[in-house]
Amino acid sequence: MTTATIDTPIARWRSRMGLSQRAAAEALGMSLSGYQEQERGASFGGTPRDPSRVLLLACAAVERGITPIE
C-alpha cells in the first residue's frame, strides 16, 4: 500500500521542519484534526481551501523561532 504525498504549503513546511503532524499542530497551537485539515488543503467534507495568511505567518514564525506575544 502506498501513501500519496500531499503537496500543500503547510505540508511542505512540516516536511522542511522535520515535524510529525502532532508536533506541528502543537507548535501552531492547533488541534491535530484542525492541522490535518489545513495540511490536506481541504475540509473534512472535501471542500478545497487555501491556508489562511495567519496560519502561513504562524508557520514562518515557528520556523524562525519567534514565540507568540503575550
C-alpha positions, 0 to 999 in steps of 0.5 A, a space after each residue: 500500500 502506498 501513501 500519496 504525498 500531499 503537496 500543500 504549503 503547510 505540508 511542505 513546511 512540516 516536511 522542511 521542519 522535520 515535524 510529525 503532524 502532532 508536533 506541528 499542530 502543537 507548535 501552531 497551537 492547533 488541534 491535530 484534526 484542525 492541522 490535518 485539515 489545513 495540511 490536506 488543503 481541504 475540509 473534512 467534507 472535501 471542500 478545497 481551501 487555501 491556508 489562511 495568511 495567519 496560519 502561513 505567518 504562524 508557520 514562518 514564525 515557528 520556523 524562525 523561532 519567534 514565540 507568540 506575544 503575550 
